[in-house]
Amino acid sequence: MKTSLRKQILLLGIENRLLWQLTRILSFLEDQVEFHCIENFSEAKKLCAKTAIDLIIVDEWEAALRAGSLLGGKNPFEKGPFKWMVMVDTIPLECMPNGTVYDSVVFLEKPFNPKETASFLLWVLNDKPDIEKQSSAEAEKTDYGLSLTPDERYESPKQTVEPAPPSHIPEPSSTGQTEEETDDAAEENNFHILLDMGFACSRLKDWDGAKKHWTEALEIRPHDQRLQINLKRVNRILQRTA
């Protein structure tokens, strides 16, 4: 079984928008954690057979029950080898078998704050008794500035440069949109297509494909910090596997 000094996290079956937020947070903790993004449960079982996974993150309690039965066998939350983090809209006490609360399961309510989530992850992984004991220096390191929600529309970082005034007033199109607005909408759509294709490649561990699509997306938004972070992570993986 493969081992690593860093804590191993499995992101299992999480949709792209939510996955984007989590990978962004985990990228800042790369010196302490290593994460794997897998959509297919059978592939996750293969990974768990060869890698000592410390924490499995899933979206909603129903997914945790299914994953637990496939990966942990009988009584997976009571006697299983993994810790579980379940992202939920509300804490689903009524959904738990027999109303049992398991020590191996923690819940993360959506929407979540990046700084608080990073601290919470480290607390869960390291079994720290008091999350409030994090030093101010550690808090500053995990304060990423942008608060995200699971259903957000991906937005680029705020720019401080004021746009130059137009030299002329563009003629409106027959749809009520100017040509510039139509081009902007097409570019925005293309950005999200490239973003999602990059995630699809990363799920398959096609790091060259992920790099290609995210590099093209970066050409559309060259100052996008979140995209830059994920590209740096892919480049590091490619360097290690070269």
N, C-alpha and C positions, 0 to 999 in steps of 0.2 A: 504493500500500500504506500502510495506517494505521501511524503510528509514535507512540511515547510515550516520555517520559523514564524511566518506570518499566519494569522488566523484566516481560515478558509471559509468564505461565504458563498452560498449558492442562491442565486436569484432565479426562482423557478416559475415559469409560466406567467411572467408579468408583462402586461401590454406596454407598447413602446413609450408612450408619454410618461407613464409612471416609472418605467425603467430608466428613462433619460434622467429623471431627478435623482434616482438612487445611485446611478453610476457617477453622476456629478459629485455627489457627497462622498462616495467611496474613493474617488480619485484623489481626494485630498487626504485620505488616510492610507495611501498606498504603502507607506513604510511599516504599517501595522497589520494591514489586511490584504488579502488577494481574493478577488471575486470571480465567479463563473456565471454566465448568463445562459440559461438553457430553457427552452420552451417545452420540449417533449419529455414526458415523465420517464419513459424507458431509457432515454439518453442520460437523464439525471441518475437513474439507478446504476448505470455503467460508471459514471463519474464517482459516485459514492463508494463503489466497490474498489476503486484504485486510489482515491484521495480521501484523507481524513477531514471531512467537512465538519466545521464547528457550529455553523448557523445556517439554517435554511429560511429564506424570506419568501413568503407567498402572499398573494392578494386574496383576501377574504377567507373565512373559516372553512367554507366548503372545500376550497382548494387544499387547505391544510389537511383535512380529513382524508381526501383522496390521496394526496402525496404521502401522508403518514402510513396508510395501508399498503402502499406500494414499496416504500423505502424502509419503513421501520418495522413492518410485520405486525404481530399481535401486540396490542397495548403500546403503540409507538410513542405516545407522549408521556407515558408513565415509566417505561423501561427502555426507550429507544436511545440510540447513540447520539442524537442531534439535539441542539437547541432550535427552537422555532420562533420566528417573528412573523406575526400575521397582521397585515395592513387591513384595517376595517373602517367603516364609516361610524359605527358605534360598537362598543364592547359587546360581543354576542353571547352573553352568559346563558341565554335560553337555548342556544344552539349546541352547547357543549354536552357530550354524552353524560347523562345522569347529573348534569349541573356541576361536574367536577372541574376544579381549577388546577391545572398542572404546573409544577415548578419549571418545566422545560419550555413552556409557552409564554411569550409576552406579546402584547398587542400594541400596535402603533396606529393611532387614530389619524385619519385623513381629514383635511389637508395637514401636512406637517411642515415644520420649520427646519431648514437645513442645519442650522447650528445645533438646535436641540436634538435632532435626529442623529447627528454625528456623535454627540456626547452619549446619547442613549445606546447607540450601537456598541461603543467602547465599553460602556458599563455592563451591558449584557454579555459581551465576549469575555470580559475580564473578571466577571463576578464581583464587581465593586459594590460594597454595601451602601454607599451614599453618593449618588450622582452629583450632589451639590458640592462635593469636595474638589471638583475640577478647578485647577488654578486659573487665574485670569489670563495667563499667557496661553494656556491650552484653549481657553474659550476664544481668545483672539485669533488663534490659528484656524479654528473651525467656524469663524464667522464669515460666511461667504457673501453676505450682503443682499442676495436676492431671495426673497421669500417666494416659494412656489406652491401651487395647488395642483392636485392630480389632473384636473380637467383644463389646465391653462392652455391658451393658444401660445405656442412658442414665440417669444419676442426677443429681439436682439437687445443688447445692452444700450442704455440711454447714451446718446451722444451729446456733447456739450457744444459742438460747432453749429452755429446757426446757418441754415441753408441760405444760399444766395437768392435774391429776388429774381423771379423769371424775367427774361428780356422781352417776353411777349405773352399774351394771354392765349393759351391753346384753344383751338376750336373744339367744342364738345362733339362727341361721336353720336351716332343715332341711338345708342343705348344710354346716353346721358353721361358716359364716362369719357374723359379725355384719353388720347393715345398714351400719354404718360401714365395715367392711372391703370390702363389696361396692361401696359408693359410691367408695371410694378406688381400687379396681381399675378401675372404669369410667372414672374421671377420668384414671388413668394411661394407659389404652388410648387415650382421646380425645386426650391430649397427644401421643402418638406418631403418631397419625393426622394431626393438624394439622402436626406437625413434618415428616413425609414429604410431605404435600401442599405445604408451603412449598418443599421442595426440588424437587418436581416442577415447580412454577411457576418457580423460579429457573433450572432447566435450559432452560426455554422463554423465558427472559428476560421472564417475566410478573412484573415487580417489584411491581406493585400486588397481584397474587394472593399472592405470597410474603409481602408485608407483612401482608396480611389474616390469613392462616393463622398466621403466627408471632406476630402481636399477640394472637390468640385463645389461642395456646399459652402466651403470657406471662401471660395472666390466670389460667391454672392454676398456673403457677410464676413468680410475679412477681419472685422474687429470683434467677432463673436467669441467671448471668453469660454463659454461652455463647450463649444465645438473645438476650440483650441486644446482644451484639457483632454477631451476624448481622443483627439489625434495624437497627442503626446503619449498617451497610454498605449495606443496601437503601435506607434513607432518603437516604444520600449519593448513591447512583445516581439516585434519583428527582429529587433536587435538581439534579443535573447535566443531566438530560434534560428538565427542566421548561421 
